[in-house]
Structure formats: C-alpha cells, structure tokens
C-alpha cells in the first residue's frame, strides 16, 4: 500500500466580510487540538470590499452595506494566517470579481476561484463555481460592462450556462467541488425532516423540487466528487449521494431556460450564398428584390447522440512529475455561531434593461506560434469519445454550512487522505494550476458569450447517451489542447500559481472601522430600532450584514475621503494568466 498523508481542511459557510472572526476561530481550534489546518475553503458571500465603489457594486440593500475588514488584508495591514480559497456568492463586490474572472489573488494568501475553475492543492483536485442560479440570466453572456449600473450589479452574481458548460468538460475525477448554491434536490439525500424543522419556509420549494440550483445538480450528476461544499441557505445540512443514485435526470436541456427556448438552426453558408446571388440577379434584371424564401426559421434542432458502443477513454494526467520550477475524509469538529435569519428577496419578473454599448474586443483565433499547424485529419474525423470523471462505486458527501455568527454552525474541519508520494513531487503545500482545466479554458474560450443572447453549446459538441444527457466536446479536441498545455506550461513539472497579487484600488485610511458605510446606509439605526441588529447582528454590537460587530456604531456614516475609485481596474494577474495560455483577454482593458 502506498503511504498516505492527512490534510486538514477547514470549511466555512458564508463569510459576509467576517474574516477576522473566522481566522480567530481557526486559531482557537488549532490551539485546542494542537493540529495545524492546511487550507481554509469559504463557500461564498466573501465580500472583498476595498472601498465605496465596491460597496456600490455589491448586490444587497444599502442599509446592510458596510466596508468590513477585508481592506486591511488587501493593503497588507493584516496577513491571512492560512491559505484561503473561496467561490463567489450573490453578495460580492462584483466589479472586483469580474477583474479576476479566471481566478486570482484578492489579497496575499486569499485566492478567488473565478467564475469557475479547478486548482490543485497537496494532491487534491478542487473545483469551484461562483454565483447563484437565476433562470432569467442563466443562458445569457457576460454583457455587463463598467460602471455596472442597475440590474447588472445583481446579474453579475448569477451563474451562467457557459461556466457550467466548461465544468462539464472535466475528464478526470475531482476530489472536492465548492459552490454557493446547493444542488437542486440534494435535500432528498439527507434528513429532510430535520432541515424543515430548522427552515419550515423551505417546505413549498422542496415539495415543488425547486430548492437549490438545477445547474449545480447537473454538475453533481456529471462530476460526482468525493465532497461537495455549499452555503447560501444559512443552515447546516449533510447528505450522501450513492454512486448509483441519480441527482438530476433532466440533462442540459432540462435546466431552465433551456427547457423552454429553442436553438436556432445553423446557417447554411452555401445556401445563403446561392440565395443572395439569386436575389442580386432579380434586382439587376428589374424584377424587384422580392422576398427571401430561405429566411432562417427558429426551430428545435435534434442533438447528435453517441452510440452505446462509445466508451470512455480516460485521459489520465501523470503524477510522477519532476519537482515544480516555481510557480476517506472524516468530519472532526464543528463550531457554532448564531443570529436571526433574514431571507433574500429578488423579483425575477423585473424586466432587465440593456447596458450601454461599449467597444468590446471580439475574440480572435489563438495567436500562439507554438500551436501545431493542424491535427491529423484522421484523429479529428474519428467518432467522438468522452472520458468520465466519475469514480465507480464512490459516493458524494454533501456539506452545507451557516454564516459566521454566534451559536451558528458555520465551520467544520475535515481530514483528507492523499497519496503520500505526492510530497516527493510537490514538497510544499501551495496552490497549483490544473493541466486539464487550462486545456478546457483553451478549448472553450472561443465560445465565450459577450451579449444577452442565449448561449448554446457549439455545433461540434455531442450530447451523451446517459441518464442526464450533457453536451461534450470530443476528446480528440480536448487532447490537442492538453498536449499544448503540457508542452508549453508544464514541461518542467507542476506549476505553482504565482503569488503575483498587486493592489490596484484605493482603500479607506487606516483606522476606518468595519462598520463604515460612507453614507450609503442612510437609514438611521437608533437604539430603539429593531434594525440596530442588522442582518442578525447582536443588539448594541453594531454588526450588520458585513460588519464587525465589536461594539462599533452601526451608523458610521463618515464620508469617503478623496476621489471616487474607479468601477473597474484591469488586473495584471488576468493579463499574465491569458498570456501564459496564449489567450486573448476579452475583458475590459481600461479603468472605468
């Protein structure tokens, strides 16, 4: 038997800007147990607020807006005591998250997973997807542009089908997946009665099978990691999905709005050319333009399917790599915190207004000179085959946690056994790039949608023939990109994610309390006002939704000192990442 190593990972539910309290709890646990925690995972609503502009871009009622304490980690005034990774929730500084769309350091030792991504840590593969599910935004592209006015400040936090499509392309097993939203129907695999005793208002959604995200359920059905961690609903809940149990059987086309919208038929270029020629002849002969009888009609297109004989050729990534150049899990403990619960409200029926048009660069073909001239015709002409990331016989354990408040179940520590041989390959516990994910990014970047038109899987994607059909790009295309990545990025072995954080935005002056809202929370929270408790804060403690809660005045309305920060700062981490992969950075290139 190969030697094993135990990693201790702390899982935190919703952060809501309470980094100081979270790190304090971790220090207490380490002191009590004498065991070092290797990694902290935060499951959303992180609230990386740097300044007043970030507060404006955070989607929540103004009365709950507070700067919190993150800005001290951003400036270096405080240092994260443990490597921290997180996914985005629905209460974030959306403008800052968009700067790091592919993922990146929001502060030293604090890593954002981006819209979706997979990273490696100590021999584990960890996937993450940010945001919450809203069917009216799910199929849209990334149309939101600085200064992110109106509804775009909330839509930026809504997960897009393109991110799910990318995650579905995963070929090899994941150990952990992190999301903010729960997968839909997950409550059926745990103690539903106990959940309803804590949250009776979930009863209607559960009875209609509407609790949670269908997109995340589709991902769980495909990926089946060993662990799935979530937050969002502010309650602790556990479930276990057996390897033969079905989480979601509706497939890609069953996720709203794909169950109601039809894919337009592809344009037949030759047919359109003949039509245009015919119309041109009619005009020159003096017969008039006439009508185009070949006008494209919107109709449902049948999806190509795989035959039963097509098997999964697994593309395994080698573990016996040389040292990097630079660059059975058990729950052991939980911590309790408490506060009153306040439900989020969102009017899904509000008609969204289009953002002002801006000059958005179009995607160009990959300019990399290292790309092989072409794949052999025979390889790309073969019947498409698809690798399967599911491990036969392995169940998925689901854990959702609460928000960081007194007497709430907001944190647990799990112990993960990994291959001990990995220590000889990567002796230091650091985040690493995942070769397969980088190949997926190169494979999918050209399809990234930038407007509000529905995203549909590309024509070369083929729907699988299983319980829950999903669109997959053929392994031959994936392997071509993986070969490029291994040759150009991983030629010398594993590659650490470089610690290339650079602060870009202004922050409040030192000493600014966490409760400062710079006049945005205009409502008066006096001693007699029930709102003094904020979103579950303790009376007199002055803790609102993202506040500090240490006796500060809840109504700290000191004005912002100095010029207003920009809404968007092009981040050099994103530029460096795209350059490494030979991708064109299609995000905004200027401060706004």
C-alpha positions, 0 to 999 in steps of 0.5 A, a space after each residue: 500500500 502506498 503511504 498516505 498523508 492527512 490534510 486538514 481542511 477547514 470549511 466555512 459557510 458564508 463569510 459576509 466580510 467576517 474574516 477576522 472572526 473566522 481566522 480567530 476561530 481557526 486559531 482557537 481550534 488549532 490551539 485546542 487540538 494542537 493540529 495545524 489546518 492546511 487550507 481554509 475553503 469559504 463557500 461564498 458571500 466573501 465580500 472583498 470590499 476595498 472601498 465605496 465603489 465596491 460597496 456600490 457594486 455589491 448586490 444587497 440593500 444599502 442599509 446592510 452595506 458596510 466596508 468590513 475588514 477585508 481592506 486591511 488584508 488587501 493593503 497588507 495591514 493584516 496577513 491571512 494566517 492560512 491559505 484561503 480559497 473561496 467561490 463567489 456568492 450573490 453578495 460580492 463586490 462584483 466589479 472586483 470579481 469580474 477583474 479576476 474572472 479566471 481566478 486570482 489573488 484578492 489579497 496575499 494568501 486569499 485566492 478567488 476561484 473565478 467564475 469557475 475553475 479547478 486548482 490543485 492543492 497537496 494532491 487534491 483536485 478542487 473545483 469551484 463555481 461562483 454565483 447563484 442560479 437565476 433562470 432569467 440570466 442563466 443562458 445569457 453572456 457576460 454583457 455587463 460592462 463598467 460602471 455596472 449600473 442597475 440590474 447588472 450589479 445583481 446579474 453579475 452574481 448569477 451563474 451562467 450556462 457557459 461556466 457550467 458548460 466548461 465544468 462539464 468538460 472535466 475528464 478526470 475525477 475531482 476530489 472536492 467541488 465548492 459552490 454557493 448554491 446547493 444542488 437542486 434536490 440534494 435535500 432528498 439525500 439527507 434528513 429532510 425532516 430535520 432541515 424543515 424543522 430548522 427552515 419550515 419556509 423551505 417546505 413549498 420549494 422542496 415539495 415543488 423540487 425547486 430548492 437549490 440550483 438545477 445547474 449545480 445538480 447537473 454538475 453533481 450528476 456529471 462530476 460526482 466528487 468525493 465532497 461537495 461544499 455549499 452555503 447560501 441557505 444559512 443552515 447546516 445540512 449533510 447528505 450522501 449521494 450513492 454512486 448509483 443514485 441519480 441527482 438530476 435526470 433532466 440533462 442540459 436541456 432540462 435546466 431552465 431556460 433551456 427547457 423552454 427556448 429553442 436553438 436556432 438552426 445553423 446557417 447554411 453558408 452555401 445556401 445563403 450564398 446561392 440565395 443572395 446571388 439569386 436575389 442580386 440577379 432579380 434586382 439587376 434584371 428589374 424584377 424587384 428584390 422580392 422576398 427571401 424564401 430561405 429566411 432562417 426559421 427558429 426551430 428545435 434542432 435534434 442533438 447528435 447522440 453517441 452510440 452505446 458502443 462509445 466508451 470512455 477513454 480516460 485521459 489520465 494526467 501523470 503524477 510522477 512529475 519532476 519537482 515544480 520550477 516555481 510557480 476517506 475524509 472524516 468530519 472532526 469538529 464543528 463550531 457554532 455561531 448564531 443570529 436571526 435569519 433574514 431571507 433574500 428577496 429578488 423579483 425575477 419578473 423585473 424586466 432587465 434593461 440593456 447596458 450601454 454599448 461599449 467597444 468590446 474586443 471580439 475574440 480572435 483565433 489563438 495567436 500562439 506560434 507554438 500551436 501545431 499547424 493542424 491535427 491529423 485529419 484522421 484523429 479529428 474525423 474519428 467518432 467522438 469519445 468522452 472520458 468520465 470523471 466519475 469514480 465507480 462505486 464512490 459516493 458524494 458527501 454533501 456539506 452545507 454550512 451557516 454564516 459566521 455568527 454566534 451559536 451558528 454552525 458555520 465551520 467544520 474541519 475535515 481530514 483528507 487522505 492523499 497519496 503520500 508520494 505526492 510530497 516527493 513531487 510537490 514538497 510544499 503545500 501551495 496552490 497549483 494550476 490544473 493541466 486539464 482545466 487550462 486545456 478546457 479554458 483553451 478549448 472553450 474560450 472561443 465560445 465565450 458569450 459577450 451579449 444577452 443572447 442565449 448561449 448554446 453549446 457549439 455545433 461540434 459538441 455531442 450530447 451523451 447517451 446517459 441518464 442526464 444527457 450533457 453536451 461534450 466536446 470530443 476528446 480528440 479536441 480536448 487532447 490537442 489542447 492538453 498536449 499544448 498545455 503540457 508542452 508549453 506550461 508544464 514541461 518542467 513539472 507542476 506549476 505553482 500559481 504565482 503569488 503575483 497579487 498587486 493592489 490596484 484600488 484605493 482603500 479607506 485610511 487606516 483606522 476606518 472601522 468595519 462598520 463604515 458605510 460612507 453614507 450609503 446606509 442612510 437609514 438611521 439605526 437608533 437604539 430603539 430600532 429593531 434594525 440596530 441588529 442588522 442582518 442578525 447582528 447582536 443588539 448594541 454590537 453594531 454588526 450588520 450584514 458585513 460588519 464587525 460587530 465589536 461594539 462599533 456604531 452601526 451608523 458610521 456614516 463618515 464620508 469617503 475621503 478623496 476621489 471616487 475609485 474607479 468601477 473597474 481596474 484591469 488586473 495584471 494577474 488576468 493579463 499574465 494568466 491569458 498570456 501564459 495560455 496564449 489567450 486573448 483577454 476579452 475583458 475590459 482593458 481600461 479603468 472605468 
